[in-house]
Amino acid sequence: MSELSSRVPGTVARAKQRAGQTGVRILDGAGGLGGAIVILVLLMLVFSVLSPAFLSTDNLLNVLRQHSVLLILAVGQTLVIISRGIDLSVAATAALAGSVMGVTYAHFGLPQGIAILFGLLSGFAVGAFNGWVITRWNVPDIIATLGMLTAIRGVALLVTGGQPVPDFTEVVEGRRMPPVITTLAAGSYYGVPLIIVVALLCCGIGAFILGRTKLGRSIVAVGGNREAAHVSGINVDKTKFLVYLTSGGLAAIGGMMLSGRLASANAHMANLMELSTIAAVVIGGTALFGGEGRVSGTIIGVFIMGLLANGLNILGLSDFWQRVATGLIIIVVVALDQWRRRVAARNTS
């Protein structure tokens, strides 16, 4: 009897260890996206049971269309966070780019190509300034971009005069937003919204940078260990600068798409979307302290947030519940990832 009782604790401990190893293998086998994939599957199962129309093609396309701008901004945020930074100015940059494009086209009467170019350049200018302040003045990323968040909103207010664009007291007759942007943001092709195609192209650019370029390898190295990256010959400051430059450019594209979809622009649009981009990136499995992540995870993170909002709307629940659920999902996904890391570290040791 005593021999049996002495064996039981050891058997239970080994069973727990095997269960932990199995769980870690499942999460690792998903490329570090295990927690996000579990949440995604659960959401789809629960909402499809509660509402049969939830998994219809039209509804899923609607979710993607509504969250395409968030996805575009989140791609840039993914690159920044992998490099062990954070960009709190992405949403304000989007508002500025949309406002600049709208004012130059609708108020100044410039050709749509020039207006779009000005919008893009405004985003790149913000990204370049962020990168310069962070690398040259050694200002922490969060402080630099927090300051720019407020400053850029102010610049956008100056550009628009505090009014929505187009302001019909100043508009050139017949002008609102550039037709190319309106078509891409609000049009569709064979039932597929074109804004989804634009968002996926931006995801492709981000994935290509991370997986196929020297810059991508440098981003991961700098995020993983800044000093080791420097010793290995990587130009850390140049890498950080290019990351923020890219984030600014993607934010500008997102802002112009948002303006085209709304057929209007203003200095306050995309308010608080910078927090949603961070949430999507974290839910998608990117390590908040850098060195690990992928664009595919961010796509899943945005899709989770979109499905959650859509499902709760179908069920008639308020936006308040969406905020509660999103916060809890972030905690669960990060907890699963930390558990995976702890078990993997114990098994290695």
Kinemage of the C-alpha trace (Angstrom):
@kinemage 1
@onewidth
@group {chain A} dominant
@subgroup {mainchain}
@vectorlist {calphas} color= white
{ca met a 1} P 0.000 0.000 0.000
{ca ser a 2} L 2.777 2.414 0.926
{ca glu a 3} L 4.589 1.524 -2.306
{ca leu a 4} L 1.466 2.320 -4.350
{ca ser a 5} L 0.914 5.630 -2.581
{ca ser a 6} L 4.525 6.609 -3.199
{ca arg a 7} L 4.152 5.924 -6.921
{ca val a 8} L 0.975 7.989 -7.388
{ca pro a 9} L 2.532 11.466 -6.957
{ca gly a 10} L 5.316 10.583 -9.408
{ca thr a 11} L 2.806 9.287 -11.951
{ca val a 12} L 0.671 12.423 -11.638
{ca ala a 13} L 3.737 14.661 -12.003
{ca arg a 14} L 4.840 12.821 -15.147
{ca ala a 15} L 1.325 13.067 -16.585
{ca lys a 16} L 1.274 16.817 -15.964
{ca gln a 17} L 4.696 17.160 -17.566
{ca arg a 18} L 3.579 15.205 -20.643
{ca ala a 19} L 0.413 17.315 -20.878
{ca gly a 20} L 2.477 20.491 -20.646
{ca gln a 21} L 4.882 19.280 -23.308
{ca thr a 22} L 1.963 18.343 -25.576
{ca gly a 23} L 0.414 21.782 -25.109
{ca val a 24} L 3.705 23.509 -25.834
{ca arg a 25} L 4.222 21.404 -28.970
{ca ile a 26} L 0.748 22.406 -30.173
{ca leu a 27} L 1.397 26.100 -29.568
{ca asp a 28} L 4.891 25.946 -31.061
{ca gly a 29} L 3.598 23.967 -34.006
{ca ala a 30} L 1.345 26.920 -34.785
{ca gly a 31} L 4.415 29.118 -35.082
{ca gly a 32} L 3.825 30.845 -31.750
{ca leu a 33} L 0.266 31.692 -32.824
{ca gly a 34} L -1.371 28.902 -30.862
{ca gly a 35} L -3.168 31.147 -28.377
{ca ala a 36} L -4.561 33.375 -31.112
{ca ile a 37} L -5.678 30.394 -33.201
{ca val a 38} L -7.448 28.848 -30.199
{ca ile a 39} L -9.323 32.110 -29.558
{ca leu a 40} L -10.176 32.473 -33.261
{ca val a 41} L -11.612 28.955 -33.508
{ca leu a 42} L -13.607 29.378 -30.301
{ca leu a 43} L -15.093 32.680 -31.467
{ca met a 44} L -16.101 31.220 -34.809
{ca leu a 45} L -17.688 28.182 -33.175
{ca val a 46} L -19.599 30.125 -30.526
{ca phe a 47} L -20.926 32.866 -32.813
{ca ser a 48} L -21.798 30.435 -35.626
{ca val a 49} L -23.928 28.453 -33.180
{ca leu a 50} L -25.621 31.590 -31.824
{ca ser a 51} L -26.152 33.096 -35.289
{ca pro a 52} L -26.235 30.841 -38.399
{ca ala a 53} L -25.531 33.827 -40.677
{ca phe a 54} L -22.291 34.623 -38.875
{ca leu a 55} L -20.052 32.493 -41.134
{ca ser a 56} L -21.681 33.593 -44.379
{ca thr a 57} L -19.357 34.937 -47.063
{ca asp a 58} L -21.057 38.333 -47.069
{ca asn a 59} L -20.653 38.725 -43.322
{ca leu a 60} L -16.966 37.692 -43.305
{ca leu a 61} L -16.219 40.060 -46.192
{ca asn a 62} L -17.992 42.786 -44.258
{ca val a 63} L -15.780 42.118 -41.226
{ca leu a 64} L -12.648 42.330 -43.364
{ca arg a 65} L -13.822 45.505 -45.081
{ca gln a 66} L -14.603 47.251 -41.801
{ca his a 67} L -11.220 46.381 -40.324
{ca ser a 68} L -8.983 46.798 -43.380
{ca val a 69} L -7.744 50.225 -42.261
{ca leu a 70} L -6.877 48.822 -38.835
{ca leu a 71} L -4.969 46.000 -40.535
{ca ile a 72} L -2.943 48.418 -42.683
{ca leu a 73} L -1.926 50.447 -39.625
{ca ala a 74} L -1.242 47.271 -37.617
{ca val a 75} L 1.259 45.999 -40.211
{ca gly a 76} L 3.461 49.027 -39.559
{ca gln a 77} L 2.956 48.619 -35.823
{ca thr a 78} L 4.076 44.979 -36.113
{ca leu a 79} L 7.430 45.986 -37.587
{ca val a 80} L 7.892 48.613 -34.891
{ca ile a 81} L 7.075 46.285 -31.986
{ca ile a 82} L 9.286 43.486 -33.325
{ca ser a 83} L 12.155 46.018 -33.292
{ca arg a 84} L 11.360 46.601 -29.585
{ca gly a 85} L 9.646 49.914 -30.156
{ca ile a 86} L 6.120 51.244 -30.163
{ca asp a 87} L 4.373 53.792 -32.370
{ca leu a 88} L 1.567 55.672 -30.661
{ca ser a 89} L 1.334 58.141 -33.543
{ca val a 90} L 0.042 55.807 -36.287
{ca ala a 91} L -3.617 56.830 -35.984
{ca ala a 92} L -2.781 60.548 -35.851
{ca thr a 93} L -0.538 60.086 -38.888
{ca ala a 94} L -3.446 58.453 -40.722
{ca ala a 95} L -5.669 61.439 -39.895
{ca leu a 96} L -2.999 63.873 -41.095
{ca ala a 97} L -2.421 62.025 -44.381
{ca gly a 98} L -6.140 61.855 -45.146
{ca ser a 99} L -6.556 65.524 -44.278
{ca val a 100} L -3.595 66.633 -46.390
{ca met a 101} L -4.828 64.634 -49.364
{ca gly a 102} L -8.361 65.980 -48.988
{ca val a 103} L -7.342 69.617 -48.638
{ca thr a 104} L -4.927 69.561 -51.578
{ca tyr a 105} L -7.493 67.878 -53.823
{ca ala a 106} L -10.827 69.399 -52.749
{ca his a 107} L -9.733 72.871 -51.605
{ca phe a 108} L -6.643 73.636 -53.678
{ca gly a 109} L -7.880 71.842 -56.792
{ca leu a 110} L -4.635 69.931 -57.430
{ca pro a 111} L -4.661 66.752 -59.586
{ca gln a 112} L -5.512 63.583 -57.687
{ca gly a 113} L -2.049 62.083 -58.248
{ca ile a 114} L -0.405 65.114 -56.636
{ca ala a 115} L -2.878 65.074 -53.751
{ca ile a 116} L -2.202 61.382 -53.081
{ca leu a 117} L 1.545 62.013 -53.254
{ca phe a 118} L 1.239 64.802 -50.655
{ca gly a 119} L -0.720 62.459 -48.406
{ca leu a 120} L 1.959 59.776 -48.670
{ca leu a 121} L 4.765 62.271 -48.098
{ca ser a 122} L 3.092 63.560 -44.942
{ca gly a 123} L 3.086 60.028 -43.521
{ca phe a 124} L 6.698 59.409 -44.455
{ca ala a 125} L 7.629 62.786 -42.941
{ca val a 126} L 6.082 61.823 -39.601
{ca gly a 127} L 7.827 58.436 -39.663
{ca ala a 128} L 11.149 60.058 -40.534
{ca phe a 129} L 10.783 62.574 -37.705
{ca asn a 130} L 9.927 59.805 -35.227
{ca gly a 131} L 12.971 57.807 -36.323
{ca trp a 132} L 15.240 60.843 -36.173
{ca val a 133} L 14.145 61.877 -32.665
{ca ile a 134} L 14.465 58.318 -31.356
{ca thr a 135} L 17.868 57.594 -32.886
{ca arg a 136} L 19.536 61.023 -32.726
{ca trp a 137} L 18.139 62.456 -29.519
{ca asn a 138} L 17.862 59.066 -27.769
{ca val a 139} L 14.279 59.801 -26.766
{ca pro a 140} L 12.456 56.587 -25.739
{ca asp a 141} L 10.117 55.336 -28.448
{ca ile a 142} L 6.993 55.601 -26.326
{ca ile a 143} L 7.724 59.213 -25.308
{ca ala a 144} L 8.679 60.353 -28.807
{ca thr a 145} L 5.587 58.884 -30.451
{ca leu a 146} L 3.306 59.977 -27.594
{ca gly a 147} L 4.470 63.545 -28.131
{ca met a 148} L 3.989 63.201 -31.884
{ca leu a 149} L 0.474 61.834 -31.358
{ca thr a 150} L -0.593 65.167 -29.872
{ca ala a 151} L 1.523 67.299 -32.210
{ca ile a 152} L 0.267 65.613 -35.380
{ca arg a 153} L -3.376 65.975 -34.370
{ca gly a 154} L -2.612 69.672 -33.921
{ca val a 155} L -1.008 69.892 -37.362
{ca ala a 156} L -4.032 68.150 -38.878
{ca leu a 157} L -6.301 70.705 -37.204
{ca leu a 158} L -4.187 73.505 -38.675
{ca val a 159} L -4.326 71.902 -42.132
{ca thr a 160} L -8.109 71.533 -42.052
{ca gly a 161} L -8.882 74.681 -40.080
{ca gly a 162} L -10.673 72.459 -37.603
{ca gln a 163} L -13.360 71.639 -40.184
{ca pro a 164} L -14.236 68.405 -41.991
{ca val a 165} L -12.828 68.060 -45.496
{ca pro a 166} L -14.279 68.963 -47.882
{ca asp a 167} L -15.393 72.205 -46.232
{ca phe a 168} L -18.095 73.352 -48.640
{ca thr a 169} L -17.301 77.017 -48.022
{ca glu a 170} L -13.889 76.434 -49.630
{ca val a 171} L -14.295 73.395 -51.865
{ca val a 172} L -13.603 73.470 -55.583
{ca glu a 173} L -16.897 72.665 -57.289
{ca gly a 174} L -17.554 68.965 -57.721
{ca arg a 175} L -14.604 67.778 -55.613
{ca arg a 176} L -14.612 65.607 -52.512
{ca met a 177} L -11.916 62.902 -52.403
{ca pro a 178} L -9.676 61.702 -55.258
{ca pro a 179} L -11.721 59.251 -57.398
{ca val a 180} L -8.937 56.636 -57.353
{ca ile a 181} L -8.936 56.586 -53.553
{ca thr a 182} L -12.752 56.509 -53.400
{ca thr a 183} L -12.838 53.551 -55.789
{ca leu a 184} L -10.194 51.604 -53.880
{ca ala a 185} L -11.728 52.355 -50.499
{ca ala a 186} L -15.424 51.950 -51.274
{ca gly a 187} L -15.575 49.975 -54.520
{ca ser a 188} L -15.628 46.234 -55.137
{ca tyr a 189} L -14.696 43.793 -57.864
{ca tyr a 190} L -16.848 40.701 -58.331
{ca gly a 191} L -18.200 41.235 -54.839
{ca val a 192} L -14.783 41.555 -53.174
{ca pro a 193} L -14.213 44.980 -51.590
{ca leu a 194} L -11.076 46.535 -53.098
{ca ile a 195} L -9.988 47.908 -49.730
{ca ile a 196} L -9.392 44.302 -48.629
{ca val a 197} L -7.045 43.845 -51.593
{ca val a 198} L -5.169 47.027 -50.618
{ca ala a 199} L -4.853 45.790 -47.025
{ca leu a 200} L -3.560 42.383 -48.136
{ca leu a 201} L -1.014 44.060 -50.430
{ca cys a 202} L 0.234 46.062 -47.442
{ca cys a 203} L 0.434 42.813 -45.454
{ca gly a 204} L 2.442 41.288 -48.310
{ca ile a 205} L 4.864 44.208 -48.204
{ca gly a 206} L 5.304 43.839 -44.446
{ca ala a 207} L 5.768 40.065 -44.673
{ca phe a 208} L 8.256 40.446 -47.512
{ca ile a 209} L 10.295 42.967 -45.520
{ca leu a 210} L 10.383 40.708 -42.467
{ca gly a 211} L 11.003 37.410 -44.200
{ca arg a 212} L 12.972 38.207 -47.348
{ca thr a 213} L 15.137 41.258 -46.760
{ca lys a 214} L 18.232 42.224 -44.841
{ca leu a 215} L 16.173 44.928 -43.141
{ca gly a 216} L 13.745 42.306 -41.842
{ca arg a 217} L 16.544 40.216 -40.359
{ca ser a 218} L 17.984 43.356 -38.783
{ca ile a 219} L 14.585 44.264 -37.290
{ca val a 220} L 14.319 40.881 -35.566
{ca ala a 221} L 17.947 41.044 -34.378
{ca val a 222} L 17.607 44.559 -32.968
{ca gly a 223} L 14.394 43.616 -31.188
{ca gly a 224} L 15.904 40.449 -29.767
{ca asn a 225} L 19.120 41.953 -28.461
{ca arg a 226} L 20.130 45.483 -29.398
{ca glu a 227} L 23.722 45.185 -28.139
{ca ala a 228} L 24.334 41.840 -29.821
{ca ala a 229} L 22.936 43.236 -33.069
{ca his a 230} L 25.309 46.198 -32.859
{ca val a 231} L 28.296 43.950 -32.162
{ca ser a 232} L 27.384 41.763 -35.148
{ca gly a 233} L 27.648 44.759 -37.462
{ca ile a 234} L 24.002 45.791 -37.784
{ca asn a 235} L 23.400 49.535 -37.979
{ca val a 236} L 20.846 49.758 -35.170
{ca asp a 237} L 19.973 53.429 -35.688
{ca lys a 238} L 19.436 52.993 -39.423
{ca thr a 239} L 17.217 49.965 -38.800
{ca lys a 240} L 15.077 51.849 -36.277
{ca phe a 241} L 14.814 54.840 -38.613
{ca leu a 242} L 13.651 52.692 -41.531
{ca val a 243} L 11.125 50.894 -39.330
{ca tyr a 244} L 9.462 54.144 -38.305
{ca leu a 245} L 9.652 55.462 -41.865
{ca thr a 246} L 7.807 52.357 -43.073
{ca ser a 247} L 5.242 52.640 -40.294
{ca gly a 248} L 4.559 56.255 -41.259
{ca gly a 249} L 4.082 55.333 -44.913
{ca leu a 250} L 1.659 52.506 -44.104
{ca ala a 251} L -0.253 54.788 -41.725
{ca ala a 252} L -0.620 57.301 -44.569
{ca ile a 253} L -2.060 54.607 -46.855
{ca gly a 254} L -4.496 53.594 -44.111
{ca gly a 255} L -5.544 57.195 -43.544
{ca met a 256} L -6.203 57.815 -47.224
{ca met a 257} L -8.232 54.598 -47.464
{ca leu a 258} L -10.277 55.689 -44.462
{ca ser a 259} L -10.904 59.097 -46.052
{ca gly a 260} L -11.953 57.452 -49.307
{ca arg a 261} L -14.329 55.115 -47.523
{ca leu a 262} L -15.934 57.975 -45.591
{ca ala a 263} L -15.764 60.372 -48.567
{ca ser a 264} L -14.467 62.857 -46.021
{ca ala a 265} L -11.508 63.566 -43.756
{ca asn a 266} L -10.949 65.351 -40.469
{ca ala a 267} L -8.243 65.779 -37.875
{ca his a 268} L -10.002 63.542 -35.330
{ca met a 269} L -10.640 60.447 -37.445
{ca ala a 270} L -9.087 57.125 -36.420
{ca asn a 271} L -9.129 58.365 -32.835
{ca leu a 272} L -7.641 55.783 -30.417
{ca met a 273} L -6.967 53.368 -33.281
{ca glu a 274} L -3.306 53.300 -32.199
{ca leu a 275} L -4.392 51.262 -29.156
{ca ser a 276} L -6.328 48.870 -31.381
{ca thr a 277} L -3.236 48.292 -33.528
{ca ile a 278} L -1.196 47.384 -30.452
{ca ala a 279} L -3.959 45.048 -29.263
{ca ala a 280} L -4.128 43.326 -32.668
{ca val a 281} L -0.360 42.875 -32.803
{ca val a 282} L -0.196 41.428 -29.281
{ca ile a 283} L -3.186 39.133 -29.855
{ca gly a 284} L -1.436 37.951 -33.023
{ca gly a 285} L 1.487 36.608 -31.016
{ca thr a 286} L 4.109 39.309 -31.525
{ca ala a 287} L 6.285 39.661 -28.428
{ca leu a 288} L 5.634 43.087 -26.899
{ca phe a 289} L 9.308 43.331 -25.919
{ca gly a 290} L 10.534 42.660 -29.437
{ca gly a 291} L 12.475 40.052 -31.352
{ca glu a 292} L 9.580 37.792 -32.294
{ca gly a 293} L 6.477 38.160 -34.443
{ca arg a 294} L 5.005 37.906 -37.901
{ca val a 295} L 2.514 39.712 -40.097
{ca ser a 296} L 0.340 36.606 -40.425
{ca gly a 297} L -0.208 36.746 -36.669
{ca thr a 298} L -1.315 40.362 -36.921
{ca ile a 299} L -3.832 39.392 -39.611
{ca ile a 300} L -5.267 36.820 -37.204
{ca gly a 301} L -5.274 39.392 -34.396
{ca val a 302} L -7.221 41.916 -36.476
{ca phe a 303} L -9.609 39.181 -37.633
{ca ile a 304} L -10.252 38.161 -34.026
{ca met a 305} L -11.087 41.747 -33.066
{ca gly a 306} L -13.307 42.090 -36.130
{ca leu a 307} L -15.178 38.827 -35.496
{ca leu a 308} L -15.651 39.742 -31.857
{ca ala a 309} L -17.141 43.145 -32.698
{ca asn a 310} L -19.308 41.700 -35.454
{ca gly a 311} L -20.560 38.784 -33.382
{ca leu a 312} L -21.499 40.978 -30.449
{ca asn a 313} L -23.305 43.378 -32.780
{ca ile a 314} L -25.280 40.497 -34.290
{ca leu a 315} L -26.244 39.417 -30.774
{ca gly a 316} L -27.344 42.984 -29.988
{ca leu a 317} L -24.742 43.581 -27.272
{ca ser a 318} L -23.241 47.008 -26.769
{ca asp a 319} L -19.754 48.217 -27.618
{ca phe a 320} L -18.973 48.164 -23.901
{ca trp a 321} L -18.963 44.350 -23.914
{ca gln a 322} L -16.644 44.376 -26.909
{ca arg a 323} L -14.078 46.376 -24.932
{ca val a 324} L -14.332 44.024 -21.972
{ca ala a 325} L -13.955 40.942 -24.190
{ca thr a 326} L -11.024 42.401 -26.156
{ca gly a 327} L -9.129 43.155 -22.953
{ca leu a 328} L -9.720 39.664 -21.603
{ca ile a 329} L -8.622 38.089 -24.897
{ca ile a 330} L -5.348 40.029 -24.788
{ca ile a 331} L -4.701 38.730 -21.277
{ca val a 332} L -5.547 35.115 -22.207
{ca val a 333} L -3.400 35.110 -25.360
{ca val a 334} L -0.391 36.610 -23.587
{ca ala a 335} L -0.854 34.224 -20.644
{ca leu a 336} L -0.857 31.244 -23.023
{ca asp a 337} L 2.304 32.505 -24.676
{ca gln a 338} L 4.046 33.027 -21.333
{ca trp a 339} L 3.005 29.543 -20.216
{ca arg a 340} L 4.453 28.124 -23.456
{ca arg a 341} L 7.740 29.920 -22.837
{ca arg a 342} L 7.984 28.788 -19.195
{ca val a 343} L 7.327 25.112 -20.009
{ca ala a 344} L 9.736 25.212 -22.960
{ca ala a 345} L 12.426 26.778 -20.738
{ca arg a 346} L 11.953 24.088 -18.072
{ca asn a 347} L 12.146 21.303 -20.634
{ca thr a 348} L 15.320 22.798 -22.086
{ca ser a 349} L 16.966 23.101 -18.687
